[in-house]
Amino acid sequence: MSAKKLLMITGDFTEDYETMVPFQTLLAMGYEVDAVCPGKKAGETVATCIHDFEGDQTYSEKRGHNFTLNATFADVDVAQYDALVIPGGRAPEYLRLDADVIAAVRHFMEEGKPVAAICHGAQILSAAKVIEGRTVSAYPACRPEVEQAGATYADIAIDGAVTDGNLVTAPAWPAHPAWLSQFNAVLSADASRAAA
């Protein structure tokens, strides 16, 4: 069986760890991952930011690395992908305003394909109106949006993750071990169903 093909939709000021770590980890697991950003082409970069928890009332934000895209958003045919990854950070604030991003997210959710979203990635899920009746984790500041979209907010530890059917969500980058492990389990189960 060929490797599953995953689509990662990201953008400028995406969270550094929530983009780079999943991208590299999923590649190391043997998945093919295409990272795209609306308005940008393969070989171009998105700026990242680093969010940290330093004892203040909210996270701090610092400039991160440049992340190189390896595919072109305008060329993407979502039907050719097996799963979707949505990192957090600032990018979801504006990505959720892009009709093509919303259409892509709806495709994956309506087809029951595996979807992983972390932190502020829930802003895109909420805007796409695809989480009604689901249990969803996100950064705590996104709780109102998750609940307004008709989902149950999973109030879990910052290093936890929650799986609801095809959807795997987590509150922030400390959850990578749980989030990526649960996403891998959903991807593996999906592969087993497809092979049957």
N, C-alpha and C positions, 0 to 999 in steps of 0.2 A: 504494500500500500504506500502511495506517495505521501510525503509530509503534508500535514495540514497547512493551509495558507491563511495567515492572519493579517488583518488590516488594523493598523494603529492610526487613529486620527488625532493629530496634535497641532500645536500652533505656538506662536510667539509667547514667551513667558509661561510656557508649560512648566510644571514642577520638574526640576532636574532629575531627582531620584525616581520620580514616578514615570519618567519617560525612558531614561537610559537603562535603569536596572531591569524593568520588564522586557525592554527590547533585547538586551543582551542575554538575559536569562532564557527567554523563549527561544532565541536562536540556539543557545547552548543545549536546550532540550530537544532540538531537532526540528523545530517548527520553522516555516518560512514566514518572515514578518516584513510587510511593506509599511513603512512609516510615511505618512502623507500630511500635507497641510494645504487647505484651500488657498489658491492664489500663488502657490509655490511649486517648483519643479524638482525632480530628482537631482541631487547634487547641491541644492540650495540648503540653507540652514534655517533653523528656528532658534531664537534666543531662549535660554531656560532661566528659571529663577530657583533659588534654594530657600525653602521655608523651614524654619527651625523653631523649636520650642525652648525658649530661653528664660522662662519664668514671668513673662509679661502676660497681660490679659488675652492676647492673641499671638499668633505666630509672627516671627520676624521674616523679612524677605530681603534676599540679597541676589545680585546678578550671578547666574551660574555659567555653564559652558554653552557653546554652540552645538546643537545637535543636527547632524546631517541627515536629510531626508533621502530615502533610497527609491522612492517612487513618486509619480506625479498625480496629484489629486484629480485633476481634470481627466486623466486617462483611466481612472479606476472604474471597473465594472464590479459592483458589490456582489453580484451573483457568483463571481469567480472565487469568492473568499468563504472560508469555513467558519470564521470567528472574528470578533471585533474587540479591540482594546482601546479604552478611553482614559488617558492619564488626566491628572488634576492640574492644579496651579491656576494661573490667571487665564490661560487660553480658553477654557470652557465658557467664560463670560461672553466672549465674542463669537466663538465657534457656534454656540447655540442660536445665533442670529442668522446663520447660513442655511438656506433652504435645502441645499444639497447634503449638508451634514445631517440635518434632521431626517431627510429621506433615507440616507444610508443607515442611520440608527434604526429607523422604523423597519427597514428591510430585515436587518439581523434579528430584531425582536419578533417580528411577525412570522418569520420563517423558523423561529425556535433555535437559531444558531447560538452557540456560546458567546456571551458578552461579558467582558470584565471592565468595570469602571471603579476608579479610586478617587477619593477625596472630592474635589469640586467637579469631577466628571459627572456626578449626579445632576449637575445643572443642565447638562445636555440631555440626559435621560428624562428629566422633568419637562424640559421644553418640547421634547419629542412626544410627550404624552404616552409613554410606553410602560409606565411602572404602576399604574393603578392596580390595587389589590396585591401588590408585591411587597416583600420585606426587603428594604434597601438600607445599606450603610453608606455614610458619606461623612465628610468633615462636619463636625457639629454645627457650624454656622450655616450649613446647607439644609439643616433639618426642616425649616419652614417650607422650603421649596419642595422637598421630598413629600412632606405631608400634604401640601396643597395640590400635588400631582396625584393624590389618592393612594399613596403608598404608606406602609407602616415603617417608620424610621427605626432601624436597629441600633439601639443605644448600647454599643459594645465597646470593649477596651480598644485603645488606639492601635494595638497590635493584633486585633482580631479581624475576621472577615466573615461574611455570610453568603451562603449559596441559596438561591431561590429558583429552582428549575434550571434554566439555561443562564441565569444572571448571577454573577459573582461580584460583590461589592465590598469595599473596605474604607475606613475613615481616613487613612493617611499612610505615608511611606513606611512607618514602623511596622505596618501589617504585611509587608511584602512576602515573608515566608508563608503566612497563612493564606493570603490572597492568591499568590501564584500557585501554591499547592492545590488549593480548591479549584482554581481555573484549570489546571492541568488535569485534575480528576474529571471535570466536566468535559473537557476536550477528549479525554480518553474514553469516557462513556459514550460520547457522541460518535467517536470512531468505531466503537464496538457495535453500536446500533446500525451505522452505515454499512458495516461489513456483513451484518446478519441478513 
